Amino acid sequence: MSEAATGFEGLLREALAPVEPPADLVERLEGALTSITEMAADELEAWELSAMRDPRNWARPAAAVVLGGGAGVALVLLRARRRASSSPAGLAGIRQVAERAVADLERETRKLLGER
């Protein structure tokens, strides 16, 4: 009975071993999120305000806002996480990462809105 349990534990340990993600995963994810954000901004830019009167026309802009906003937030978090791993530890490091994240969010928002 103990040999079976040991063999099972070994198989379980082998099956649940950590797997390293591909090296370019972060770049691919960042590119996909950037693409989604840009497509959502283009969709909102092409949308006419006069179409707001008809609720049947609200689906595409609403989807663009939700998906673009979600992708933008995920992009900011991804970049903040990358910077957090390379910044100094402690409260000062957390503050620097938060300040950079806010600055990135402001820059990306200005870029999407066309520097208005």
PLY file of the C-alpha trace (Angstrom):
ply
format ascii 1.0
element vertex 116
property float x
property float y
property float z
element edge 115
property int vertex1
property int vertex2
end_header
0.00 0.00 0.00
2.81 2.45 0.81
4.54 1.75 -2.51
1.35 2.65 -4.37
0.96 5.84 -2.33
4.61 6.79 -2.93
4.25 6.10 -6.65
1.05 8.14 -6.78
2.67 11.02 -4.91
5.61 10.95 -7.31
3.31 11.00 -10.32
1.29 13.82 -8.80
4.43 15.81 -7.99
5.68 15.32 -11.56
2.33 16.33 -13.08
2.07 19.48 -10.95
5.64 20.67 -11.50
5.84 24.39 -12.35
6.13 25.22 -16.03
8.01 28.28 -17.21
6.07 30.46 -19.65
7.61 31.24 -23.04
10.14 34.07 -23.01
8.13 36.24 -25.39
4.80 35.80 -23.60
4.84 39.27 -22.04
5.61 40.95 -25.36
2.87 39.01 -27.16
0.34 39.80 -24.42
1.32 43.47 -24.42
0.96 43.61 -28.21
-2.46 41.97 -28.10
-3.69 44.34 -25.37
-2.35 47.36 -27.25
-4.09 46.18 -30.41
-7.42 45.72 -28.59
-7.13 49.16 -27.01
-6.37 50.80 -30.35
-9.24 49.00 -32.11
-11.65 50.12 -29.40
-10.43 53.71 -29.71
-10.85 53.56 -33.49
-14.36 52.17 -33.09
-15.33 54.97 -30.71
-13.73 57.57 -32.95
-15.70 56.37 -35.99
-18.99 56.31 -34.08
-21.32 59.21 -34.71
-22.98 60.95 -31.79
-26.20 61.34 -33.77
-26.63 57.55 -33.66
-27.07 57.75 -29.89
-30.81 58.29 -30.25
-31.43 54.72 -31.34
-30.64 52.18 -28.55
-30.03 49.47 -31.16
-26.82 51.28 -32.06
-25.43 51.24 -28.52
-24.00 47.70 -28.58
-20.81 48.37 -30.54
-19.76 51.53 -28.67
-20.59 49.91 -25.33
-18.52 46.86 -26.24
-15.68 49.14 -27.38
-15.74 51.02 -24.07
-15.78 47.84 -21.98
-13.18 45.92 -23.98
-10.94 48.91 -24.58
-11.09 49.94 -20.94
-10.38 46.42 -19.73
-7.47 46.01 -22.13
-6.10 49.42 -21.13
-6.25 48.58 -17.43
-4.63 45.18 -18.05
-1.89 46.86 -20.08
-1.15 49.37 -17.32
-1.06 46.57 -14.72
1.22 44.46 -16.89
3.67 47.32 -17.33
3.49 48.22 -13.63
4.22 44.61 -12.66
7.23 44.54 -14.97
8.56 47.75 -13.46
7.84 46.54 -9.91
10.11 43.56 -10.39
12.99 45.84 -11.34
12.39 48.59 -8.75
13.80 48.84 -5.22
11.93 47.06 -2.44
10.03 48.75 0.34
7.51 51.55 0.53
9.60 53.91 -1.57
9.67 51.34 -4.38
5.90 50.85 -4.20
5.38 54.60 -4.34
7.64 54.92 -7.39
5.80 52.12 -9.18
2.43 53.71 -8.38
3.60 57.12 -9.62
4.90 55.58 -12.84
1.64 53.68 -13.34
-0.38 56.89 -12.97
1.97 58.69 -15.37
1.65 55.81 -17.88
-2.12 55.86 -17.57
-2.17 59.61 -18.19
0.16 59.29 -21.20
-1.82 56.42 -22.75
-5.10 58.26 -22.19
-3.74 61.40 -23.86
-2.46 59.31 -26.77
-5.84 57.62 -27.24
-7.78 60.86 -26.95
-5.47 62.67 -29.35
-3.75 65.14 -26.96
-6.90 67.17 -26.32
0 1
1 2
2 3
3 4
4 5
5 6
6 7
7 8
8 9
9 10
10 11
11 12
12 13
13 14
14 15
15 16
16 17
17 18
18 19
19 20
20 21
21 22
22 23
23 24
24 25
25 26
26 27
27 28
28 29
29 30
30 31
31 32
32 33
33 34
34 35
35 36
36 37
37 38
38 39
39 40
40 41
41 42
42 43
43 44
44 45
45 46
46 47
47 48
48 49
49 50
50 51
51 52
52 53
53 54
54 55
55 56
56 57
57 58
58 59
59 60
60 61
61 62
62 63
63 64
64 65
65 66
66 67
67 68
68 69
69 70
70 71
71 72
72 73
73 74
74 75
75 76
76 77
77 78
78 79
79 80
80 81
81 82
82 83
83 84
84 85
85 86
86 87
87 88
88 89
89 90
90 91
91 92
92 93
93 94
94 95
95 96
96 97
97 98
98 99
99 100
100 101
101 102
102 103
103 104
104 105
105 106
106 107
107 108
108 109
109 110
110 111
111 112
112 113
113 114
114 115
